[in-house]
Amino acid sequence: QVRLVESGGGLVQGGGSLRVSCAASGTIFSINPMGWYRQVPGKQREWVAAVSSGGSTSYADSVKGRFTISRDNAKNTVYLQMNSLKPDDIAVYYCYANIRGIIYWGQGTQVTVSS
């Protein structure tokens, strides 16, 4: 049984920063990749960023240059550092992990940006 637990969401002023984390636990042999999606009510889930087990990263154009994804393989944890936050970034952020071809999801963490 694999479980992903997110933490670190919250309320921040526009232009501010926030870091969300996601720790995977359970029977894990290899996670590749780990990453984040986000979703606004009434809209489709939007991919945000991903990081491979080797550390290669990729980002959606909407967050490139502002968000940084990283991971600690020893802790099976992925982080998303979000800087220069804008109201457009308001969403529930979900982490995901691809473990041997099966996608696991976290429960989501709310990020709210005040203007």
N, C-alpha and C positions, 0 to 999 in steps of 0.2 A: 504494500500500500504506500503510495507516494502522496505527500501532502506539501502544498506550497503555502507559506504564511507570509503575508505582506505586512509592512509597518511603515510609518513615517509620513503618511498623508496628513493633510490639514489645511488650514487657512493661512494665506500669505498675501501681503500687499503686492500690487502690480510692480514688476521690476525686481521683486525679491527672489529668494532661492528656497528650495526644498529638496530633501533627499528621501527617496523611498527605497525600501529594501524588500527583498523576497528571499526567504530561506526555504530550501527544499529538504524534506526529511523522509525517511523510509528506506526502502530497498532500492538503492540507486547505484547503478554501475557506471553510467556515462550520461551526461546531460549535454546535448549539443543540438541547437543552441539554447540559450536562455534569453528571454527578452521581455518586452512590455508592449501591451496594447492599451488603448484608452477608449472610453465610450461615453458619449453624451446621451441622455435619455432621448429616445426617438430617432437616433441615428445609428448607423452601423459602427461596429467596433473598428477602430483605426489602429493600424500597426504603428509603433513609435520607434522602437530600436531593438537591436539584437546583438548578442555577443557570442562568439563561438568559444569552444573549450580552449582554443589556442589564443584567444584574446582579440580576434578580428571583430571589428564593430561595423555596424551599419545603422543608418538613421533615416527617418522620414524627412523629406525636405522641410516640413513645417517646424521641425525642432533642431535641425542641423545647425551647429554653431552655438546652441544654447543648452542643449542637454548632453550629458555624458553618461554612457553606460559602462559598467565595469563588473567584474565578477571575481569572487574568491573561490576557486575550485575546492580548496581544502574544506571550506565551510558550506559548499553547495549553495552559495548565496550570490544574488545579482543585485546590483545597485543602480539607481537612476538618479543622477544629480541634475536637478533642473534649475537653471539660472535664467534671469531676465524673463520671469514668468509673466504671461499676459492673460487677459480674460479668456482668450481663445483656447487656453490650456486647461480650462476648467473641465473636469471629467472624472470618471472613476477609472483608475489605473489598475490594470490586471497584469500580473506577471504570468509567464508561461515557460514551460520547460519541455523540450523534446527529449524523451528518454526512450531510446530504441524504437523510434518511429511513433511513439504514442505521445500526444500532447496533453500535458497536465496544466491546469489553471489554478491560480490563486483566487481568493474570495473577493479581491478588489479593495482598493483604498481610495477614498475621495480626496481629490485635490481641488481646492477652491482658491481663486485669485480675486482679490477685491480691487476695484478700479479706483 
